[in-house]
Amino acid sequence: MSDTGIGIAPEHQGTIFEEFRQVGTDTSKKREGTGLGLTLTKKFVELHGGNIRVESAVGKGSTFTFTLPLNQENVDGAGINPDH
């Protein structure tokens, strides 16, 4: 998933998956959310044997990428053709 938002500074990228963590320097803006969304996403992805990462630049936005393993049993059961 990508956005063109404010981006995440390199020094905060390692902490954004922590519970209740919200980053940003503008304390005058009301932040929404609880700081659990990325934590839950990371745990869900890892429970399925995958991983998630972020690439971000301040002022340019962020891209979150996750990968999940795909084994032959899952492919056969879901009718997925991995060659297409």
TIFIVO-566921 format. One record per residue: residue in three letters; z, y, x of N, C-alpha, C, O in turn. Coordinates in pm, whole numbers, plus 50000, padded with zeros to 5 digits. Layout:
N
alaZYXZYXZYXZYX/...
END
This chain:
84
met500004988750084500005000050000500005012250091500715012450191/ser499225022350056499165034550137499395046650048499085046549929/asp499955056950108500085069650037499755081050133499625079050253/thr499645092750079499375104650160500555114350150500375126450151/gly501735108750141502955116650126503405123050256502605125650346/ile504695125550265505255132850378505335124550505505505130050614/gly505215111450492505295102750609506735100250651507665106350600/ile506895091150744508215087250794508215088850945507365083251014/ala509165096450995509275098751139509525085651212510195076851159/pro508995084251333509175071951409510635067751424510945055851421/glu511535077251440512945073751458513605068351331514695062651338/his512945069851215513485064751089512805051951043513305045250952/gln511685048451103510935036951056511695023851071511455014550993/gly512565022851166513335010651186514475008951087515064998151078/thr514805019551013515955018950922515585019050775516455017250690/ile514335021150742513975022850600514145010250517514175011150394/phe514254998650579514444986350504515934982950485516254972450430/glu516834991650531518274989550515518704993850375518115002950316/glu519724987150322520234990350189520695004850180521345009950271/phe520355011150070520765024750035520275035350132520795046550134/arg519275032050213518765041450312517665050050250516715044950191/gln517815062950263516775072450226516615081850344517595086750399/val515385084350381515145092750497514435105450455513815106150349/gly514535115250539513915128150514514855139150560516065137250567/thr514285150350590515105161250643515345172350543516185181050567/asp514625172350432514775183150334515885179650237515665172550139/thr517085184950264518235181850179518255190350053519085188149965/ser517335200150041517305208449921516615201449805516765205649690/lys515855190949833515155183649728516015172049679516645164949758/lys516035170349546516755159149488515965146449514514785145549483/arg516635136649571515995123749597516205114649478517305113949422/glu515165107749442515275098149334515395084249391515025081849506/gly515895075149311516025061349356517365058749419518175067849440/thr517575046149450518865041849506518785037949652519805035949717/gly517575036849704517425032249841517455017149852517795011649957/leu517105010349743517104995749744515714989649736515544977849766/gly514724997349697513384991949675512794984949795512324973649784/leu512804991349911512224985250030513084973650081512564963950136/thr514384974750062515274963750102514964951150020514834940250076/leu514844952849890514544941449803513154935949830512944923849830/thr512194944749854510834940349886510834931950012510224921250016/lys511514936850116511564929550243512214915750224511714905750276/lys513314915350151514004902550129513114892850050513074880950081/phe512424897949949511544889449869510414883849954510114871949947/val509784892250034508694887850121509204877550222508554867350244/glu510354880150282510904870750381511324857550318511214847050382/leu511814857750195512174845250126510944836350107511074824150095/his509784842250104508534834750090507874832050225506714828050231/gly508614834450332508114831350466507204841850526506524839150625/gly507184853650468506294864150516507014875050592508194873750625/asn506294885750619506894897350684506234910050630505144909550573/ile506914921150649506434934150603506604944050716507564943250794/arg505684953450725505784963750829505284977050774504624977450670/val505604987550844505175000950804504485007750922504895006251037/glu503445015050891502805024150985502845037750917502425039050802/ser503335047850988503485060850924503405071951027503735070151144/ala502955083350980502925095451062503385107050974502915108550862/val504295115051026504815126350951503655135550913502825139250996/gly503625139050786502585147950735501285141050698500355147450647/lys501205128050725499955120750697500145109150600499165104050547/gly501355104850577501595093850484501985080950553502215080550674/ser502065070350472502545057450520501685046150464501105047250357/thr501635035350541500985023150496501945011650516502445009350626/phe502205004450408503054992550413502154980350398501324979750307/thr502334970750487501514958650487502444946650489503404946150566/phe502154936850404502924924550410501984912650419500844913150373/thr502494902050478501744889650487502604878350432503834878450444/leu501944868750371502614856950319501834844750366500604845050372/pro502544833950400501844821850443501144815350324501624815950211/leu500024809350351499264802250249499024788150301498254786150395/asn499674778350239499474764750285498544757350189498274762150079/gln498054746050230497064738650152497584734750014496824734749917/glu498854731450005499444727749876499344739349776499024737249659/asn499624751649823499514763349738498064765949698497784769649584/val497164764049792495744766249765495244756549659494584760649564/asp495554743749674495104733649579495704735949440495004734949340/gly496984739049435497654740749307497254753149231497364753549109/ala496784763349301496424775849237494934777449214494494787349156/gly494154767749258492724768749242492094779549328491054785149293/ile492724782449441492224792749532491234786649630491454775649682/asn490164793549652489194789249751489364798249874488904809649872/pro490004793349980490284801950096489044805950174489104814450263/asp487894799650143486654803150213485954815150153484954819750208/his486464820350041485814831949976486744843449967486364853949915/
END
